[in-house]
Amino acid sequence: MKTKFLIFIILFFVITIRCTSDTTPVYWDNAFVEISLVQTDRIDFFIPDQGDTGWHYWDPGVDTVTVEFVVKNVSDKEVSLEGIHWSLYATSAWVLYSELQAYVPPVILPANDSATIQVGLIITEGTAQRVDSLDGISDFSGTGTFRFNADGYDNERYESFRHNYVYNEMSVAKP
């Protein structure tokens, strides 16, 4: 009697779970956006040592480099590009994680179209000091790697589009 009751309860739950009022849509055509760097050589930053002797987080020295990307929508859907994310790491340690250059309003890319986007990368004395110290020698120079990716959504279902990553070497030095 107990086993029949247990089998009945299990069948009841299985049937109840399988009978739902809505279907779950599955989309196989997610939008995909590729980015590539126009400039592929190393990005060099020359950060002046302003304030106290040495690079410090509280000192005002800064350098900005403008980097140009080609952003291509390789899907058959219109997408909105909200921004370019970048991360910076040096010697297997994250220095900056997920900085965002946002575009308001978003840049609209029609299906299979491309656009050229410029992004200003800013490195402060504190960031330069961290990149410099991660190589083990504080000599006012160091190297790292940027990771870039596009951020946005498709305009049909407002879901985040898929993207690739682009990597590029960078360096910091005292002018």
Backbone as CSV, one residue per row, in Angstrom:
resi,resn,N_x,N_y,N_z,CA_x,CA_y,CA_z,C_x,C_y,C_z
1,MET,0.824,-1.196,0.000,0.000,0.000,0.000,0.866,1.258,0.000
2,LYS,1.953,1.235,0.802,2.834,2.385,0.850,3.501,2.661,-0.495
3,THR,3.945,1.621,-1.178,4.604,1.816,-2.467,3.635,2.339,-3.516
4,LYS,2.399,1.886,-3.501,1.423,2.398,-4.468,1.157,3.873,-4.208
5,PHE,1.066,4.255,-2.944,0.839,5.657,-2.607,2.047,6.508,-3.026
6,LEU,3.245,6.020,-2.797,4.458,6.742,-3.180,4.545,6.891,-4.699
7,ILE,4.237,5.847,-5.435,4.246,5.918,-6.904,3.191,6.910,-7.379
8,PHE,2.026,6.908,-6.771,0.971,7.848,-7.135,1.432,9.298,-6.905
9,ILE,2.065,9.585,-5.772,2.547,10.933,-5.460,3.612,11.358,-6.478
10,ILE,4.539,10.476,-6.803,5.595,10.806,-7.773,4.985,11.098,-9.134
11,LEU,4.064,10.255,-9.599,3.400,10.489,-10.886,2.614,11.801,-10.879
12,PHE,1.971,12.103,-9.790,1.214,13.349,-9.682,2.141,14.559,-9.841
13,PHE,3.295,14.549,-9.157,4.233,15.667,-9.272,4.842,15.762,-10.664
14,VAL,5.168,14.625,-11.271,5.745,14.637,-12.615,4.749,15.217,-13.607
15,ILE,3.516,14.799,-13.529,2.481,15.306,-14.447,2.221,16.785,-14.188
16,THR,2.182,17.193,-12.936,1.946,18.596,-12.593,3.085,19.483,-13.082
17,ILE,4.299,19.030,-12.916,5.449,19.817,-13.348,5.478,19.935,-14.868
18,ARG,5.152,18.874,-15.588,5.219,18.871,-17.050,4.092,19.674,-17.688
19,CYS,3.003,19.890,-17.008,1.870,20.626,-17.567,1.935,22.085,-17.129
20,THR,2.505,22.905,-17.971,2.545,24.325,-17.673,1.694,25.062,-18.685
21,SER,1.269,26.245,-18.317,0.377,26.986,-19.200,1.131,27.745,-20.293
22,ASP,2.422,28.031,-20.101,3.208,28.774,-21.078,4.312,27.897,-21.634
23,THR,4.753,28.261,-22.816,5.905,27.593,-23.387,7.130,28.463,-23.155
24,THR,8.256,27.854,-23.154,9.503,28.583,-22.969,10.134,28.803,-24.341
25,PRO,10.255,30.063,-24.763,10.847,30.308,-26.084,12.357,30.095,-26.049
26,VAL,12.884,29.551,-27.120,14.310,29.372,-27.276,14.716,30.081,-28.559
27,TYR,15.666,30.999,-28.451,16.110,31.754,-29.618,17.520,31.302,-29.997
28,TRP,17.694,30.967,-31.236,18.984,30.493,-31.706,19.744,31.573,-32.462
29,ASP,19.159,32.725,-32.615,19.770,33.762,-33.447,20.168,34.989,-32.631
30,ASN,20.952,34.793,-31.572,21.412,35.930,-30.777,22.319,36.824,-31.613
31,ALA,22.245,38.102,-31.352,23.092,39.060,-32.074,24.546,38.893,-31.634
32,PHE,25.463,39.170,-32.563,26.888,39.077,-32.275,27.579,40.306,-32.841
33,VAL,28.421,40.938,-32.024,29.157,42.129,-32.428,30.647,41.863,-32.261
34,GLU,31.415,42.144,-33.306,32.870,41.987,-33.270,33.517,43.356,-33.162
35,ILE,34.556,43.448,-32.332,35.347,44.680,-32.309,36.775,44.343,-32.695
36,SER,37.433,45.312,-33.296,38.843,45.178,-33.622,39.497,46.545,-33.468
37,LEU,40.753,46.531,-33.106,41.514,47.768,-32.944,42.032,48.244,-34.288
38,VAL,41.927,49.541,-34.541,42.522,50.104,-35.742,44.035,50.149,-35.558
39,GLN,44.486,50.562,-34.377,45.905,50.607,-34.027,46.222,49.320,-33.278
40,THR,47.182,48.545,-33.763,47.468,47.264,-33.122,48.800,47.260,-32.375
41,ASP,49.572,48.362,-32.445,50.824,48.374,-31.700,50.574,48.752,-30.242
42,ARG,51.595,48.682,-29.432,51.485,48.921,-27.998,50.979,50.338,-27.717
43,ILE,50.116,50.462,-26.691,49.596,51.758,-26.264,50.495,52.265,-25.147
44,ASP,51.169,53.390,-25.386,52.130,53.928,-24.426,51.529,55.118,-23.689
45,PHE,51.647,55.099,-22.360,51.197,56.192,-21.505,52.420,56.813,-20.836
46,PHE,52.488,58.132,-20.861,53.578,58.864,-20.211,52.957,59.703,-19.103
47,ILE,53.039,59.209,-17.886,52.375,59.827,-16.739,53.379,60.679,-15.986
48,PRO,53.136,62.000,-15.909,54.065,62.857,-15.163,53.951,62.604,-13.665
49,ASP,55.064,62.792,-12.957,55.101,62.634,-11.505,54.817,63.998,-10.876
50,GLN,53.566,64.251,-10.588,53.166,65.528,-9.993,52.888,65.309,-8.513
51,GLY,53.168,66.288,-7.694,52.944,66.140,-6.261,54.173,65.572,-5.592
52,ASP,53.965,64.601,-4.694,55.083,63.966,-3.975,55.999,63.238,-4.948
53,THR,57.220,62.952,-4.489,58.162,62.202,-5.313,57.651,60.771,-5.462
54,GLY,57.528,60.330,-6.691,57.010,58.991,-6.982,55.539,59.046,-7.372
55,TRP,55.083,57.977,-8.042,53.672,57.874,-8.395,52.892,57.421,-7.163
56,HIS,51.786,58.122,-6.870,50.931,57.771,-5.743,49.466,57.936,-6.151
57,TYR,48.576,57.229,-5.465,47.152,57.302,-5.767,46.583,58.697,-5.559
58,TRP,47.126,59.451,-4.642,46.571,60.764,-4.330,47.168,61.883,-5.182
59,ASP,48.162,61.590,-6.020,48.784,62.616,-6.856,47.975,62.828,-8.144
60,PRO,48.028,64.039,-8.717,47.143,64.383,-9.834,47.658,64.016,-11.229
61,GLY,48.824,63.408,-11.377,49.355,63.105,-12.707,48.474,62.131,-13.468
62,VAL,48.272,62.417,-14.761,47.384,61.594,-15.583,47.806,61.691,-17.049
63,ASP,47.530,60.637,-17.812,47.739,60.668,-19.262,46.538,59.997,-19.915
64,THR,46.136,60.543,-21.067,44.996,60.016,-21.819,45.441,59.685,-23.232
65,VAL,45.063,58.522,-23.712,45.344,58.107,-25.086,44.015,57.734,-25.730
66,THR,43.788,58.232,-26.929,42.567,57.907,-27.669,42.834,56.698,-28.557
67,VAL,41.986,55.690,-28.432,42.111,54.448,-29.184,40.889,54.321,-30.081
68,GLU,41.107,53.845,-31.298,40.018,53.739,-32.264,39.690,52.272,-32.532
69,PHE,38.390,51.961,-32.543,37.899,50.607,-32.786,36.983,50.588,-33.999
70,VAL,36.946,49.446,-34.675,35.908,49.181,-35.667,34.962,48.190,-35.005
71,VAL,33.703,48.574,-34.884,32.684,47.731,-34.268,31.764,47.258,-35.383
72,LYS,31.673,45.942,-35.562,30.893,45.383,-36.664,29.793,44.478,-36.137
73,ASN,28.587,44.756,-36.555,27.442,43.910,-36.247,27.405,42.805,-37.290
74,VAL,27.691,41.569,-36.899,27.742,40.460,-37.856,26.476,39.605,-37.809
75,SER,25.395,40.149,-37.300,24.137,39.414,-37.240,23.110,40.114,-38.136
76,ASP,21.985,39.474,-38.279,20.910,40.018,-39.108,19.917,40.827,-38.286
77,LYS,20.365,41.391,-37.165,19.500,42.175,-36.288,20.118,43.532,-36.032
78,GLU,19.276,44.508,-35.823,19.753,45.824,-35.414,20.146,45.763,-33.941
79,VAL,21.303,46.341,-33.605,21.770,46.341,-32.225,22.064,47.770,-31.781
80,SER,22.069,47.959,-30.469,22.444,49.233,-29.868,23.725,49.024,-29.074
81,LEU,24.752,49.782,-29.438,26.029,49.720,-28.747,25.990,50.733,-27.616
82,GLU,26.048,50.232,-26.375,26.003,51.116,-25.211,27.378,51.604,-24.800
83,GLY,28.429,50.829,-25.085,29.754,51.255,-24.676,30.811,50.216,-24.948
84,ILE,32.034,50.609,-24.628,33.192,49.723,-24.727,33.723,49.521,-23.317
85,HIS,33.832,48.269,-22.906,34.425,47.928,-21.609,35.905,47.670,-21.809
86,TRP,36.681,48.033,-20.818,38.073,47.613,-20.840,38.525,47.241,-19.446
87,SER,39.406,46.270,-19.423,40.044,45.818,-18.190,41.542,45.908,-18.419
88,LEU,42.283,46.080,-17.344,43.740,46.180,-17.428,44.339,45.223,-16.420
89,TYR,45.273,44.407,-16.868,45.985,43.554,-15.930,47.471,43.555,-16.254
90,ALA,48.262,43.276,-15.251,49.711,43.218,-15.391,50.234,42.100,-14.506
91,THR,51.086,41.273,-15.055,51.694,40.158,-14.330,50.651,39.350,-13.554
92,SER,49.624,38.898,-14.255,48.577,38.020,-13.712,47.760,38.637,-12.581
93,ALA,47.699,39.945,-12.483,46.874,40.593,-11.460,46.049,41.696,-12.122
94,TRP,44.754,41.749,-11.784,43.908,42.800,-12.328,44.292,44.127,-11.700
95,VAL,44.471,45.134,-12.534,44.769,46.474,-12.066,43.490,47.310,-12.099
96,LEU,42.843,47.328,-13.238,41.523,47.966,-13.395,40.588,46.894,-13.924
97,TYR,39.415,46.801,-13.367,38.484,45.794,-13.842,37.187,46.454,-14.265
98,SER,36.839,46.269,-15.506,35.566,46.705,-16.070,35.328,48.202,-16.010
99,GLU,36.224,48.977,-16.541,35.947,50.386,-16.799,35.044,50.440,-18.020
100,LEU,34.208,51.462,-18.117,33.245,51.538,-19.213,33.260,52.920,-19.827
101,GLN,33.389,52.947,-21.147,33.175,54.174,-21.915,31.766,54.060,-22.460
102,ALA,30.825,54.823,-21.917,29.416,54.702,-22.280,29.045,55.703,-23.366
103,TYR,28.067,55.333,-24.184,27.543,56.200,-25.228,26.077,56.459,-24.945
104,VAL,25.718,57.721,-24.688,24.325,58.072,-24.403,23.920,59.135,-25.395
105,PRO,22.941,58.942,-26.225,22.193,57.702,-26.414,23.062,56.636,-27.091
106,PRO,22.637,55.372,-27.031,23.452,54.309,-27.630,23.636,54.505,-29.135
107,VAL,24.740,53.980,-29.651,25.011,53.988,-31.081,24.246,52.820,-31.688
108,ILE,23.396,53.101,-32.668,22.591,52.050,-33.296,23.326,51.534,-34.530
109,LEU,23.531,50.211,-34.565,24.167,49.558,-35.706,23.142,48.696,-36.433
110,PRO,22.799,49.032,-37.676,21.886,48.173,-38.441,22.506,46.793,-38.674
111,ALA,21.710,45.867,-39.155,22.185,44.508,-39.418,23.361,44.541,-40.391
112,ASN,24.392,43.784,-40.085,25.592,43.634,-40.916,26.255,44.966,-41.270
113,ASP,26.247,45.892,-40.360,26.864,47.201,-40.568,28.003,47.386,-39.568
114,SER,28.818,48.408,-39.782,29.920,48.668,-38.860,30.051,50.161,-38.602
115,ALA,30.774,50.492,-37.546,31.020,51.886,-37.180,32.401,51.985,-36.570
116,THR,32.975,53.177,-36.665,34.261,53.442,-36.025,34.001,54.217,-34.748
117,ILE,34.544,53.723,-33.645,34.314,54.301,-32.320,35.658,54.710,-31.728
118,GLN,35.708,55.881,-31.107,36.909,56.318,-30.412,36.670,56.281,-28.915
119,VAL,37.666,55.790,-28.182,37.582,55.667,-26.734,38.812,56.329,-26.128
120,GLY,38.606,57.154,-25.115,39.710,57.775,-24.400,40.091,56.940,-23.182
121,LEU,41.298,56.399,-23.179,41.791,55.604,-22.054,42.583,56.525,-21.135
122,ILE,42.264,56.505,-19.861,42.896,57.384,-18.878,43.661,56.534,-17.875
123,ILE,44.929,56.857,-17.689,45.753,56.193,-16.679,46.239,57.259,-15.702
124,THR,45.960,57.052,-14.427,46.376,57.991,-13.376,47.688,57.526,-12.763
125,GLU,48.250,58.363,-11.904,49.494,57.995,-11.224,49.314,56.735,-10.375
126,GLY,48.175,56.609,-9.728,47.936,55.435,-8.892,47.908,54.153,-9.701
127,THR,47.246,54.172,-10.862,47.199,53.000,-11.727,48.592,52.702,-12.279
128,ALA,49.306,53.755,-12.681,50.667,53.567,-13.194,51.568,52.969,-12.123
129,GLN,51.420,53.425,-10.884,52.227,52.895,-9.787,51.945,51.411,-9.580
130,ARG,50.692,51.012,-9.703,50.337,49.593,-9.529,50.926,48.744,-10.646
131,VAL,50.827,49.224,-11.898,51.419,48.488,-13.023,52.932,48.391,-12.840
132,ASP,53.555,49.496,-12.410,55.002,49.534,-12.193,55.433,48.569,-11.091
133,SER,54.704,48.531,-10.003,55.114,47.695,-8.868,54.863,46.210,-9.093
134,LEU,53.947,45.839,-9.993,53.650,44.421,-10.205,54.787,43.659,-10.881
135,ASP,55.708,44.364,-11.547,56.842,43.646,-12.133,57.984,43.456,-11.141
136,GLY,57.794,43.958,-9.916,58.773,43.741,-8.867,59.839,44.813,-8.747
137,ILE,59.901,45.726,-9.699,60.908,46.786,-9.674,60.191,48.120,-9.819
138,SER,60.348,49.018,-8.872,59.733,50.344,-8.966,60.698,51.282,-9.670
139,ASP,60.606,51.297,-11.002,61.528,52.093,-11.813,60.795,53.055,-12.755
140,PHE,59.568,53.385,-12.440,58.736,54.289,-13.246,58.529,53.776,-14.664
141,SER,58.417,52.473,-14.807,58.040,51.876,-16.087,57.443,50.505,-15.806
142,GLY,56.528,50.110,-16.644,55.897,48.808,-16.497,55.023,48.516,-17.698
143,THR,54.648,47.271,-17.861,53.789,46.877,-18.974,52.581,46.115,-18.452
144,GLY,51.561,46.138,-19.236,50.334,45.426,-18.907,49.587,45.085,-20.181
145,THR,48.383,44.564,-20.017,47.556,44.185,-21.156,46.142,44.689,-20.943
146,PHE,45.586,45.328,-21.974,44.184,45.737,-21.969,43.341,44.629,-22.577
147,ARG,42.133,44.459,-22.044,41.135,43.582,-22.656,39.917,44.447,-22.940
148,PHE,39.489,44.482,-24.190,38.352,45.297,-24.614,37.216,44.404,-25.086
149,ASN,35.982,44.862,-24.861,34.818,44.216,-25.457,33.678,45.224,-25.586
150,ALA,32.778,44.948,-26.498,31.622,45.816,-26.735,30.490,45.421,-25.800
151,ASP,29.640,46.384,-25.468,28.518,46.145,-24.572,27.266,46.764,-25.185
152,GLY,26.164,46.043,-25.141,24.911,46.560,-25.686,23.859,45.469,-25.781
153,TYR,22.857,45.698,-26.603,21.729,44.767,-26.699,21.164,44.797,-28.100
154,ASP,20.430,43.707,-28.447,19.750,43.726,-29.739,18.420,44.449,-29.572
155,ASN,17.983,45.102,-30.620,16.784,45.942,-30.553,15.495,45.164,-30.784
156,GLU,15.596,43.870,-31.024,14.401,43.054,-31.210,13.880,42.521,-29.878
157,ARG,14.768,41.928,-29.083,14.352,41.333,-27.811,14.987,42.014,-26.606
158,TYR,15.822,43.027,-26.836,16.494,43.767,-25.761,17.323,42.851,-24.861
159,GLU,17.980,41.876,-25.477,18.903,40.998,-24.765,20.325,41.429,-25.087
160,SER,21.225,41.226,-24.151,22.630,41.555,-24.398,23.146,40.752,-25.578
161,PHE,23.878,41.424,-26.460,24.442,40.688,-27.586,25.735,40.003,-27.162
162,ARG,26.114,38.998,-27.930,27.377,38.313,-27.707,28.488,39.149,-28.325
163,HIS,29.723,38.933,-27.883,30.824,39.754,-28.361,32.134,38.983,-28.276
164,ASN,33.137,39.500,-28.928,34.487,38.948,-28.806,35.310,39.844,-27.893
165,TYR,36.507,39.397,-27.550,37.449,40.193,-26.762,38.642,40.544,-27.651
166,VAL,39.195,41.731,-27.432,40.404,42.166,-28.123,41.425,42.508,-27.051
167,TYR,42.644,42.020,-27.215,43.716,42.264,-26.254,44.790,43.125,-26.906
168,ASN,45.383,44.010,-26.114,46.462,44.847,-26.621,47.425,45.186,-25.482
169,GLU,48.716,45.178,-25.792,49.725,45.491,-24.794,49.763,46.992,-24.541
170,MET,50.109,47.359,-23.310,50.259,48.771,-22.939,51.500,48.930,-22.091
171,SER,51.949,50.176,-21.972,53.083,50.450,-21.102,52.877,51.784,-20.401
172,VAL,53.467,51.913,-19.225,53.476,53.172,-18.492,54.939,53.568,-18.289
173,ALA,55.200,54.864,-18.381,56.563,55.367,-18.172,56.487,56.812,-17.737
174,LYS,57.531,57.247,-17.064,57.644,58.632,-16.652,58.264,59.410,-17.815
175,PRO,57.692,60.565,-18.216,58.232,61.293,-19.370,59.617,61.871,-19.095
